[in-house]
Amino acid sequence: MEVYKTIKISGAHCLSPIELKRAIDEVPVGGILEVLTNDACARDDIPAWCRFTKNQLLSFEEVGDGWMRFLIRRTR
């Protein structure tokens, strides 16, 4: 799977839906956005955002030291 764009967000604030919207808007339909974050809220917030926006969460993994990796396919 080839990633079109990667964003890395660190800190103890919850990811803003606006940040995700800006990032996914730069990805062509069918393309993949990679989100790297150590924000604990992301575990629940990103899957909910994907359902709400109708984008496809392809994968989630913990990559160590509190960091998580999400792959999201832009569907619209």
N, C-alpha and C positions, 0 to 999 in steps of 0.2 A: 504494500500500500504506500503510495507516494503522498507525502504531506505537501500541501500547497503553501500553507502559512502556519507559523508557530508563534504563539504568544506565551510569555512567561510572566506570571503574576505572583509576587511573594508578599507576605505580610499577613497580619491577623485580621484583615477586613474581609467581609464577604464580597465575593466577586460581584461586580455590578453587571446587570443584564445589558447595560449600555455598552460596556467594554466588550462583551461577547457579541453584541449586535454589530458594533463597528468592525470587529475582526472578521466575522462571518461574511459581512458585506464585501470584503476584499477577496473572498474566495469565490471562484466560479461555481455555478450549480453543478453538483456532482463531485466537486473538489473536497479536500479534507483539511480541516482546521485541527491543529494540535494545540491543546491547552496544557501547560505545565504550571502547577500551582502547589503551594504548601498551605493554602487556605482550607481549614477543616470544613468550612461551610460548603465547599465545592462538591463534596461527596454527595450531598443531597441536591444542591442548587443547580448544578450543571445538568443532571438527568431531567430535572423538572423543567428547566429552560428548554431543553431539546424537545420534550413533549409539547410544551406550550407553543413553541415556534415551528413545530413539525419538521425539525432537522433530526437526523439519525445519529444517535450515539453508537458508534461502532465498537468502542472498547474503553475500558477503564482499568488502570493498574496502579498499584503503589510502587514507586520506583526507589524508595529508600529515603531516610532522613526526613520523613514527613511529607515528601513530595509525591504528587499524583500526576498521572498522565491520562488525558482524555483525548480520544479521536472522534471528531464529529464530521459527518458528511453533510454538506449543504444540499438541501433537497428542493429549495425554492428561492 
